Amino acid sequence: MSRVVFLEERCKGCRLCVEACPADALRPSGRFNRHGYEVVEQVGECTGCASCGIMCPDVAIRVFRTSKGKGGKR
C-alpha cells in the first residue's frame, strides 16, 4: 500500500488534495498547525497516483508508492 505524508506546517487547509484524491483516502483531520490551518490526514487506502501532491499549491505532500515487483524482484 502506498502512503501519503503531509508536511503539516506548510499546509494552508485549502483541501484541494481532498478533492483531487480519486480514492477518497484523504480528509480534514481536526488538528491545526501553528498557523491555525486545519491539516489533512490519510484515512483510506492510497493508490499512489500522487494527484494530491500535484494539486497541492504549498508543496506540503509527499507520496510514497509501494513497489509492485514481479517474483519478489524490484
Secondary structure as UniProt FT lines:
FT   STRAND          2..6
FT   TURN            8..10
FT   HELIX           16..20
FT   TURN            22..23
FT   STRAND          26..32
FT   TURN            34..35
FT   STRAND          38..42
FT   HELIX           51..55
FT   TURN            57..58
FT   STRAND          61..64
FT   TURN            71..72
//
